[in-house]
Amino acid sequence: MSLDQKPVDETAPGPVPPLPGEPWSVRSAGPWTHRDLAANGARFHIAELGEGPLVLLVHGWPEYWWAWRHQLTALAEAGFRAVALDLRGMGGSDRTPRGYDPGNLALDVTGVIRSLGEQQAHLVGHATGGTLAWVAAVMRPSVIRSLTVVSAAHPRHLRRALLTDRRQIAAFEHVLGFQRPWIPERRLVADDGALVGEYLRAWTGPNLLPAEAVAAYRAAIRVPSTAHCSIEPYRWLMRSMARPDGIQFARRMKKQITAPVLHVQGASDPVLLSRTALGAGEYVSAPYRWRLLPGVGHFPHEEVPEEFTAELIEWVRRHEGR
């Protein structure tokens, strides 16, 4: 997939992007509270806001917790305890030398739920975070009250598409490029993360990400070791296809998911094709809702935050008493 040159939306409201040479931190100021938690042998940064039933928000690549800024405030106002997590190797969380396979990353997520003092959570995941939501619901079903999966196919469907669907393979051109040693990391941090900015522009629909979001994600990828750690899950994905661990993982994911699932997909997503994401309900024995958003790209929670958040809040409210 080629990267187009759509302009950044410079008129969108929000915090002023960091200027060149200025210090930058993942712990952006706001109504939320930042803190660190220990879980699954690592330290994780979270931002939390509100009180009530827990909704845990897990970002995708190349984002970090700040991707959920719209949902944090809306969920808190709706009476939920909203927590946005930085995945292992990204944002303010630990960058460990190993542990980037989906099973271990899913245990990170469920471990954070327990470290928050909760027995269950509504789990929301985008892209990589969405994949981990599927996996967590299989590995630790008692911890998951409901799932909201965004821009992420069921792992078995993604595996099949990457083996048989030329269009999906082409859409994953960047993932294929990540398989080389060290070169991808150098490209991602070069020119102040310019390549990340190009990806973000190419992967959105007509509603572009605001300038401060592009600047923030370009800054986040330049935090030492982030470029390497953040693409390790993609290296595992492709390199494990024919290995025993990858085959065993695919078999394990045949298990039916017992949590209700809201599956949100942008119809114009050029990274995860709608036809790859479609049909995940075959692995869900609970209520399943497929929501295809016309004109939306890879980042529904940022491209159409009001529409997406309304869907999310309605879903978690409906399944709160489960």
Salt bridges, closest charged atoms under 4 A:
ASP36 OD1 - ARG27 NH2 2.74
ASP36 OD1 - ARG43 NH1 3.20
GLU48 OE2 - ARG35 NE 2.33
GLU48 OE1 - ARG81 NH2 3.29
GLU63 OE1 - HIS126 ND1 3.76
GLU63 OE1 - HIS301 NE2 3.14
ASP86 OD2 - HIS45 ND1 2.76
ASP94 OD1 - ARG43 NE 3.16
ASP108 OD1 - ARG88 NH2 2.77
GLU118 OE2 - ARG81 NH1 2.95
ASP165 OD1 - ARG275 NH2 2.69
GLU185 OE2 - HIS228 ND1 2.79
GLU185 OE2 - ARG235 NH1 2.80
ASP192 OD1 - ARG222 NE 3.90
GLU232 OE2 - ARG235 NH1 3.06
ASP245 OD2 - ARG243 NH2 2.87
ASP269 OD2 - HIS298 ND1 2.83
GLU282 OE2 - HIS157 NE2 2.74
GLU302 OE1 - ARG69 NH2 2.73
GLU307 OE2 - ARG291 NH2 3.05
GLU311 OE1 - ARG289 NH1 2.77
GLU311 OE2 - ARG291 NE 2.52
GLU314 OE2 - ARG318 NH2 2.71
GLU320 OE1 - HIS122 NE2 2.63
GLU320 OE2 - ARG145 NH1 2.45
